[in-house]
Amino acid sequence: MSSRALSQPRSLKLTSAGFLLLWCIAAAFPILWITVMSVKSPVDAFDGNALNVIFGPATLAAGQGISVLDIILWMFSLWGAFILTARVAPRMVTSYAPPKALWLGWMIAIAVLFIGAIVWFFSIFPGLSDNLSPWLGPLGRDGIGFTTEHYKTVWVERGFFNNFQNSLIVTVGVVTISLSVGTLAGYGLARSGSTLAFWILIIALIFRALPHSVLVAGYLPVFISSAEWLAPILGENAPTLYGKPWAVIAVLVAINQPFTIWMLRSFFQNIPADLDEAARVDGCSHFQAFRRVIMPVMWPGVITTGLFSFLLGYNDFLVTSLLLDAQNQTMVPAIAGMFNRETTTTDQVVAVAAAVSITAPLFILVMVFQRQIVSGLTAGAVKG
């Protein structure tokens, strides 16, 4: 068949491009707009004139602003961050991390990138801009209102870092347990053709369809009475799981595990069973064949599934707000509490800064694992 017959008409291309552009604008505008609001004074952030929100005259009049030089350095910083996370970091992890501990290498790389970004934008970046601005004349003068005081307020004074730690504990726990159980269960179900495996998958799908509130209500009495149940084992110091991150991890794993099993099973089914048989012929046991032969091929699928598990734990509101107390609250319900509790415009901008802050780890994860995510999502799309 000729390429001309497969080509789309111009009208269809323009229509598709128009809808795609409209979707990109609708999806990106809220994030970009609250980002702009978070670096302005309350007067500018809630100004009815959009130009005042963008340029921030009141923020600039207070002596807080950025210049054209700052914008140029900011763009180069973003480009450098993209190169580091998308190309340099994966290459260094695969080169220096032990093959059996790639996950540890990825965790160290993400932590270094996150800490490096904070040091750059809050320490090195301002000093570099101040040293270069006298040499550039008008290009080095502040022209747009810009302030980071709201981020300092929410992270330092409001203790938002504690909420970040709680979110990290919950997400790491959910991802670790979900992938550990999901890979073994998905591999077993993919290689089994029995009727029992089919009904296990159907039951898992039904369990996944249940409302989250039903699962929370079912687990709630168990967590409240956990101290009494654990007393024969741990004695009088037995803890109450209610209000602790471990309770949230247990519920979110129960919610996420059916999806993880289904998704990983589909990835395992796309791997030929001949690899298992060849490993068995070479003397491997079933588990050795799974660990040494199948899992290295499965990494794109595992990373893709792990990203979805991460998003579930990271963005959850219902389970965390119902099972965690104020001291152990994660970021998403903490931000919702800020918007409901604060009444002044200054407090509202601080809450907006907190909402913008939680998007940074998501961008870092997507940039670091973009190749694995794309290869994982497209695995099995073409056969033959």
C-alpha positions as CSV (number, residue, x, y, z in Angstrom):
1,M,0.0,0.0,0.0
2,S,1.4,3.4,-1.0
3,S,2.3,6.1,1.6
4,R,-0.2,8.5,-0.1
5,A,-3.1,6.1,0.6
6,L,-2.1,6.0,4.3
7,S,-1.6,9.8,4.6
8,Q,-4.2,11.8,6.4
9,P,-6.0,14.7,4.7
10,R,-4.9,18.2,5.6
11,S,-8.3,19.0,7.2
12,L,-8.0,16.0,9.5
13,K,-4.4,17.0,10.4
14,L,-5.5,20.5,11.2
15,T,-8.4,19.4,13.3
16,S,-6.3,16.9,15.3
17,A,-3.6,19.5,15.8
18,G,-6.2,22.0,16.9
19,F,-7.8,19.7,19.5
20,L,-4.4,18.7,20.7
21,L,-3.3,22.3,21.1
22,L,-6.6,23.1,22.9
23,W,-6.1,20.2,25.3
24,C,-2.5,21.2,26.0
25,I,-3.5,24.8,26.8
26,A,-6.4,23.6,29.0
27,A,-4.2,21.2,30.9
28,A,-1.1,23.4,31.3
29,F,-2.8,26.7,32.0
30,P,-3.9,26.0,35.7
31,I,-0.4,24.8,36.6
32,L,1.4,27.7,34.9
33,W,-1.1,30.3,36.4
34,I,-0.8,29.1,40.0
35,T,3.0,29.0,39.6
36,V,3.0,32.7,38.6
37,M,0.7,33.5,41.5
38,S,3.0,31.7,44.0
39,V,5.9,34.1,43.3
40,K,3.9,37.3,43.6
41,S,2.8,39.4,46.5
42,P,-0.8,38.9,47.6
43,V,-1.8,42.2,46.0
44,D,-0.5,41.1,42.6
45,A,-1.5,37.4,42.9
46,F,-5.2,38.2,43.3
47,D,-5.3,41.3,41.0
48,G,-8.1,41.4,38.5
49,N,-5.8,42.5,35.7
50,A,-3.9,39.5,34.3
51,L,-1.0,41.7,33.3
52,N,-0.5,42.8,36.9
53,V,-0.5,39.1,38.0
54,I,2.2,38.3,35.4
55,F,4.5,41.3,35.8
56,G,3.8,42.0,39.5
57,P,4.1,45.8,39.9
58,A,3.4,45.7,43.6
59,T,6.0,42.9,44.1
60,L,8.5,44.8,42.1
61,A,7.9,48.0,44.0
62,A,8.7,46.1,47.2
63,G,12.2,45.4,45.9
64,Q,11.5,41.8,44.9
65,G,11.9,41.0,41.2
66,I,13.8,39.3,38.4
67,S,15.6,40.6,35.3
68,V,15.9,39.4,31.8
69,L,19.3,37.9,32.8
70,D,17.4,35.9,35.5
71,I,14.9,34.6,32.9
72,I,17.7,33.6,30.6
73,L,19.6,31.8,33.4
74,W,16.3,30.2,34.4
75,M,15.7,28.8,30.9
76,F,19.2,27.4,30.7
77,S,18.8,25.9,34.1
78,L,15.6,24.1,33.0
79,W,17.4,22.8,29.9
80,G,20.3,21.6,31.9
81,A,18.0,19.9,34.4
82,F,16.3,18.1,31.6
83,I,19.6,16.9,30.1
84,L,20.8,15.7,33.5
85,T,17.6,13.9,34.4
86,A,16.8,12.5,30.9
87,R,20.3,11.5,29.6
88,V,23.2,11.9,32.1
89,A,21.5,10.4,35.2
90,P,20.3,7.2,33.5
91,R,23.7,6.6,31.9
92,M,25.5,7.1,35.2
93,V,23.1,4.8,37.1
94,T,23.5,2.0,34.6
95,S,27.3,2.4,34.5
96,Y,28.1,2.7,38.2
97,A,25.3,1.0,40.1
98,P,25.6,-2.7,40.7
99,P,23.3,-4.7,38.4
100,K,21.5,-6.2,41.4
101,A,20.9,-2.8,43.0
102,L,19.8,-0.6,40.2
103,W,16.8,0.5,42.3
104,L,19.2,1.9,44.9
105,G,21.1,3.8,42.2
106,W,17.9,5.3,40.9
107,M,16.9,6.4,44.4
108,I,20.3,8.0,45.0
109,A,20.1,9.8,41.6
110,I,16.7,11.2,42.3
111,A,17.7,12.4,45.8
112,V,20.9,14.1,44.4
113,L,18.9,15.8,41.6
114,F,16.2,17.0,44.0
115,I,18.7,18.4,46.6
116,G,20.9,19.8,43.8
117,A,17.9,21.7,42.3
118,I,17.1,23.2,45.8
119,V,20.7,24.3,46.3
120,W,20.9,25.8,42.8
121,F,17.7,27.8,42.8
122,F,18.0,29.1,46.3
123,S,21.8,29.5,46.8
124,I,23.9,29.5,43.7
125,F,21.4,30.9,41.2
126,P,20.7,34.2,43.1
127,G,24.4,34.9,43.7
128,L,25.3,34.2,40.1
129,S,22.6,36.6,38.9
130,D,23.7,39.3,41.3
131,N,27.3,39.1,40.2
132,L,26.5,39.3,36.5
133,S,23.8,42.0,36.6
134,P,26.1,45.1,36.9
135,W,27.8,44.2,33.7
136,L,24.6,44.0,31.6
137,G,23.0,47.3,32.3
138,P,19.2,47.2,31.6
139,L,19.2,43.5,31.0
140,G,20.4,43.0,34.6
141,R,17.8,45.2,36.2
142,D,14.7,43.8,37.8
143,G,11.7,44.1,35.5
144,I,9.2,41.5,36.7
145,G,8.0,41.0,40.2
146,F,9.2,37.8,41.7
147,T,9.6,36.5,45.3
148,T,10.2,33.1,46.9
149,E,9.1,34.2,50.4
150,H,5.9,32.1,50.2
151,Y,7.8,29.0,49.6
152,K,10.1,29.7,52.6
153,T,7.0,30.3,54.7
154,V,5.3,27.1,53.8
155,W,8.4,24.8,54.0
156,V,10.2,26.4,57.0
157,E,7.6,28.2,59.1
158,R,4.6,26.0,58.4
159,G,6.5,22.7,58.7
160,F,5.4,21.5,55.3
161,F,8.6,19.4,55.1
162,N,7.1,17.0,57.7
163,N,4.1,16.5,55.3
164,F,6.6,15.8,52.6
165,Q,8.4,13.2,54.7
166,N,5.0,11.5,55.5
167,S,4.1,11.5,51.7
168,L,7.5,9.9,51.0
169,I,7.0,7.2,53.6
170,V,3.5,6.4,52.2
171,T,4.5,6.3,48.5
172,V,7.7,4.3,49.0
173,G,5.8,1.8,51.1
174,V,3.0,1.5,48.6
175,V,5.3,1.1,45.6
176,T,7.7,-1.3,47.3
177,I,4.9,-3.7,48.6
178,S,2.8,-3.4,45.4
179,L,5.6,-4.2,43.1
180,S,7.1,-7.0,45.2
181,V,3.7,-8.8,45.4
182,G,2.6,-7.8,41.9
183,T,5.6,-9.0,40.1
184,L,5.4,-12.5,41.7
185,A,1.7,-12.7,41.3
186,G,1.7,-11.3,37.8
187,Y,4.4,-13.8,36.7
188,G,2.6,-16.7,38.2
189,L,-0.8,-15.8,36.7
190,A,0.8,-15.1,33.3
191,R,2.4,-18.5,33.1
192,S,-0.6,-20.4,34.5
193,G,-3.4,-21.4,32.2
194,S,-5.7,-22.8,35.0
195,T,-9.2,-21.8,35.6
196,L,-8.3,-20.8,39.2
197,A,-5.9,-18.1,37.8
198,F,-8.7,-16.7,35.7
199,W,-11.1,-16.4,38.7
200,I,-8.4,-14.9,40.8
201,L,-8.0,-12.1,38.2
202,I,-11.8,-11.6,38.1
203,I,-12.0,-11.3,41.8
204,A,-9.1,-8.9,41.8
205,L,-10.9,-6.8,39.2
206,I,-14.1,-6.7,41.3
207,F,-12.1,-5.8,44.4
208,R,-10.5,-2.9,42.5
209,A,-13.9,-1.6,41.4
210,L,-15.0,-1.2,45.1
211,P,-15.3,2.4,46.3
212,H,-12.3,3.4,48.4
213,S,-14.6,4.5,51.3
214,V,-15.8,0.9,51.6
215,L,-12.3,-0.4,52.1
216,V,-11.5,2.4,54.6
217,A,-14.7,1.6,56.6
218,G,-13.8,-2.1,56.7
219,Y,-10.2,-1.5,57.8
220,L,-11.0,1.3,60.3
221,P,-12.2,-1.0,63.2
222,V,-9.1,-3.1,62.8
223,F,-6.7,-0.1,63.0
224,I,-8.5,1.4,66.0
225,S,-8.4,-2.0,67.9
226,S,-4.9,-2.9,66.7
227,A,-3.3,-2.2,70.2
228,E,-5.5,-4.8,71.8
229,W,-4.8,-7.3,69.1
230,L,-1.1,-6.8,69.2
231,A,-0.9,-6.7,73.0
232,P,-0.3,-10.5,73.3
233,I,2.7,-10.2,71.0
234,L,4.2,-6.8,71.8
235,G,2.9,-6.4,75.3
236,E,1.7,-3.2,76.9
237,N,3.6,-1.0,74.4
238,A,1.7,-2.3,71.4
239,P,1.0,0.6,69.1
240,T,-2.3,1.7,67.6
241,L,-2.1,1.8,63.8
242,Y,-4.8,4.4,63.4
243,G,-3.3,7.7,62.6
244,K,0.0,6.2,61.4
245,P,1.4,6.0,57.9
246,W,1.4,2.2,58.0
247,A,-2.4,2.1,58.1
248,V,-2.5,4.2,55.0
249,I,0.1,2.0,53.3
250,A,-2.0,-1.2,54.0
251,V,-5.2,0.3,52.6
252,L,-3.6,1.8,49.5
253,V,-1.8,-1.5,48.8
254,A,-5.1,-3.3,49.0
255,I,-6.6,-0.7,46.6
256,N,-3.7,-0.8,44.2
257,Q,-2.7,-4.4,44.2
258,P,-5.4,-5.7,41.8
259,F,-4.4,-3.1,39.2
260,T,-0.7,-3.9,39.7
261,I,-1.3,-7.6,39.2
262,W,-3.4,-7.0,36.1
263,M,-0.9,-4.6,34.5
264,L,2.2,-6.7,35.3
265,R,0.5,-9.9,34.1
266,S,-0.1,-8.2,30.7
267,F,3.6,-7.3,30.5
268,F,4.7,-10.9,31.5
269,Q,2.4,-12.3,28.8
270,N,4.3,-10.3,26.2
271,I,7.6,-12.1,27.2
272,P,7.9,-15.4,25.4
273,A,7.7,-18.5,27.6
274,D,10.7,-19.8,25.6
275,L,13.0,-17.7,27.8
276,D,11.7,-19.5,30.9
277,E,12.3,-22.9,29.3
278,A,15.8,-22.0,28.1
279,A,16.7,-20.8,31.6
280,R,15.3,-24.1,33.1
281,V,17.4,-26.1,30.6
282,D,20.5,-24.2,31.7
283,G,19.9,-25.3,35.2
284,C,18.0,-22.4,36.8
285,S,15.1,-23.0,39.1
286,H,11.8,-21.3,38.6
287,F,12.7,-18.4,40.9
288,Q,16.2,-18.1,39.4
289,A,14.7,-17.9,35.9
290,F,12.3,-15.3,37.1
291,R,15.0,-13.2,38.8
292,R,17.9,-13.5,36.3
293,V,16.2,-13.8,33.0
294,I,12.6,-12.4,33.1
295,M,13.0,-9.5,35.4
296,P,15.8,-7.8,33.4
297,V,13.5,-7.8,30.4
298,M,10.6,-6.6,32.5
299,W,12.2,-3.4,33.9
300,P,10.3,-1.0,31.6
301,G,7.0,-2.6,32.7
302,V,7.9,-2.6,36.3
303,I,8.9,1.1,36.2
304,T,5.7,2.0,34.4
305,T,3.6,0.1,36.9
306,G,5.6,1.6,39.8
307,L,4.9,5.1,38.5
308,F,1.2,4.5,38.6
309,S,1.5,3.1,42.1
310,F,3.5,6.1,43.1
311,L,0.8,8.4,41.7
312,L,-1.9,6.6,43.7
313,G,0.0,7.0,47.0
314,Y,1.3,10.5,46.3
315,N,-2.0,12.0,45.2
316,D,-4.4,10.2,47.5
317,F,-6.7,12.4,49.5
318,L,-9.6,10.3,50.8
319,V,-7.6,7.5,52.6
320,T,-5.0,9.8,54.0
321,S,-7.4,12.4,55.3
322,L,-9.5,9.7,57.0
323,L,-6.7,7.6,58.5
324,L,-4.0,10.0,59.4
325,D,-4.0,12.6,62.2
326,A,-2.7,16.1,61.9
327,Q,0.9,15.3,62.9
328,N,1.2,12.5,60.3
329,Q,-0.7,14.1,57.4
330,T,0.6,13.9,53.9
331,M,0.9,16.8,51.5
332,V,-2.3,16.6,49.5
333,P,-4.8,16.7,52.5
334,A,-2.5,19.2,54.2
335,I,-2.8,21.6,51.3
336,A,-6.6,21.1,51.2
337,G,-6.6,22.0,54.9
338,M,-4.6,25.2,54.2
339,F,-7.1,26.3,51.6
340,N,-10.1,25.6,53.9
341,R,-8.5,27.1,57.0
342,E,-6.7,30.2,55.8
343,T,-8.7,33.4,55.2
344,T,-6.2,36.2,54.4
345,T,-4.8,36.7,50.9
346,T,-1.3,36.1,52.2
347,D,-2.2,32.7,53.6
348,Q,-4.0,31.8,50.4
349,V,-0.8,32.5,48.3
350,V,1.2,30.4,50.8
351,A,-1.3,27.6,50.2
352,V,-0.8,28.1,46.4
353,A,2.9,27.8,46.8
354,A,2.5,24.5,48.7
355,A,0.3,23.2,45.9
356,V,3.0,24.2,43.3
357,S,5.7,22.5,45.4
358,I,4.2,19.0,45.2
359,T,4.5,19.0,41.4
360,A,8.3,19.1,41.4
361,P,8.9,15.4,42.3
362,L,6.4,14.3,39.6
363,F,8.3,16.2,36.9
364,I,11.7,14.8,38.1
365,L,10.3,11.2,38.1
366,V,8.8,11.6,34.6
367,M,12.0,13.1,33.2
368,V,14.3,10.5,34.8
369,F,12.2,7.5,33.7
370,Q,10.8,8.8,30.4
371,R,12.4,6.2,28.2
372,Q,11.4,3.3,30.4
373,I,7.9,4.7,30.7
374,V,7.5,5.0,26.9
375,S,9.0,1.6,26.2
376,G,6.8,0.1,29.0
377,L,3.6,1.6,27.7
378,T,4.3,0.5,24.1
379,A,5.4,-3.0,25.1
380,G,3.4,-5.5,23.2
381,A,1.7,-2.9,21.0
382,V,3.3,-4.5,17.9
383,K,3.6,-8.2,17.4
384,G,4.7,-10.4,14.5
